[in-house]
Amino acid sequence: MEKKKFRLHMPHVFVILFFLVLVASISTWIIPPGQFDYQSVDVNGTMRDLVVPGSFHFIDRSEASPTGIIDFFCSFHRGMIEGAEIMMMIFIVNAAFSMIVKTGAFDCMMGALLRKFDGKEKILVPLFFLIYALGGTLFGMWNDFNGLIPIMVGMGIALGYDALFGFAVIELGIGMGFGAAIMNPYTIVIAQSIAGIPVYSNAGIRIAMFVIYSAISIWWIFRYGKKIKADPSKSLMAGEKTKFKLDRSELVKLKVGTREKLVLADILVCLGLIMYGFLRSGWGTIQLTGVFLMMGIIAALIYRWSPDKIAEEFINGCADIVFGALIVGIARATLVVLQDGVVIDTIINTMANLLTGLPAAIAAQGMLVIESLINFIIPSGSGQATTIIPIMAPLGDLMGVSREMTVLTFQMGDGLSNLLWPTSNIAVGCGISGVPLSKWWKFFLPLYGLMYVTQMLIIVFAQLFLGF
């Protein structure tokens, strides 16, 4: 009798998230509740609540709310409410770009791009990657680029690869750039200011990190692309419904007319407006969503759609993204139960105490581990900086870890894990692209392991040769 070959089965992402929330709920009964004291401090012109070092104290369990059975199931509803702003952004951005795709303008523009780079299509991959990476590393852009995800997914398919290939170009570009943080205002600027070291100091190592991250990521993307070109059955998207499927042979026949040029102008103007708003006017996801909605409606009007057709296609676009949007709400339930149990600060304090007494070389590596884990429960670069740097900076002083190293490990741990944890930005990107989170993990986890080792080596290099 022929033995069946064992294959590791990846559970449905909702199943994974369900059990993560369950584990978090159980932990609220095991981990004692505790809190830090916080103080409002002006950080580069913005008042932020910073942890008071050494202020951690346990509180009575009666002041916390450990998660009961009913609370556990209610947490999913509350997670949806907590994540409503991001979920609505996913719905509206996807619906807006869905309308543009339905007009046919998107196909015409992609066809023109393929004709322009006929025989040189591979140039497009590093070109687009570096555009997104520079946006992330210089300006801390992430959600600003979400509207371009459908374009990259379509490009990946049109180039003869798959949706995951195109999605990886934009998502790895943003994530690796954000993690290198040459001038990222949401991580490196805040962290260095809180740590009391000159802003943008030691930029050389971050530039080197940017180059290394980019080189490894582009190689990884092409490695995957080469594999599926040789054998399409090796595509991780095999059997998956693709939202933005494009046929190259048909695309190159399409011509760009006046309406298509007007839609392109609509997209470029709106993206420019979004970038200006984020960088100059302090915009958030609400304003971003509003501009994308305006962009979709203008494109529909250029093609003379009736109001009823606009409404119908908007609903269709929202319907296509339900699965992805729900991921955000379900993942947020994990944070809801941890906050109710008042155990987040306890977890952070315990992790920090594990480093006490360790040699500087080992402590720096421990900081990287801790920062990567904490990003699961504090999925915000600025939020994590204001919570963890006030703790780690003085702790590092006691262990002989420089404040430059403390900030370096923070930016490393916060940056790359945004592409890993379902509570972070990757869940939003998967929701918009139609790439299942489980498929992304299969693609990204080996790369994450490689990048993690790379980060460890960079830390050793910085300590031995740069005096960190």
Buried (B, 14 or more C-beta within 10 A) or exposed (E): EEEEEEEEEBEEBBEBBBEBBBEBBBBBEEBBBBBBEBEEBEBEEEEBEBBEBEBBEEBEBEEBBBBEEEBBEBBBEBBBEBBBEBBBBBBBBBBBBBBBBBBBBBBBBBBBBBBEBEEEBEEBBBEBBBBBBBBBBBBBBBBBBBBBBBBBBBBBBBBEBBBBBBBBBBBBBBBBBBBBBBBBBBBBBBBBBBBEBEBEEBEEBBEBBBEBBBEBBBEBBBEBBEBBBEEEEEBBBEEBEBBBEBEBEEBBEBEBEEBBBBBBEBBEEBBEBBBEBBBEEEBEBEBBBBBBBBBBBBBBBBBEBEEEBBEEBBEEBBEBBEBBBBBBBBBBBBBBBBBBBBBBBBBBBBBBEEBEEBEBBEBBBBBBBBBBBBBBBBBBBBBBBBBBBBBBBBBBEEBBBBBBBBBBBBBBBBBBBBBBBBBBBBBBBBBBBBBBBBBBBEBBEEBBEBBBEBBBEBBBEBBEEBEB
